[in-house]
Amino acid sequence: MKDAVATGGNALPKDDETDVTRFRSAAAKRVQAHRARARMGLRCLTVRVSDHTVRHLISTGYLSLESSGAAAAVAIALEAWIADNLT
């Protein structure tokens, strides 16, 4: 592969064809996941969570102190808290 600086910032060589099937497959998976969530009546949102909220999830037992640094664990704990308190 040519140096990215020598090719004007493009890390892909110009003579190679791009693999669009890989991108279509990833896009198809995202659409499939979106449709599955829609069938269940769910939405996927980006939410900012404060340290205070994380501490509240820990104090109420929804999140362990050890896993409080993992975004996925916080998301699962927040989802459980919402399900228990708002439904």
Secondary structure, 3 states (H helix, E strand, C coil): CCCCCCCCCCCCCCCCCCCHHHHHHHHHHHHHHHHHHHHCCCCCCCCCCCHHHHHHHHHCCCCCCCCCCCHHHHHHHHHHHHHHHHC
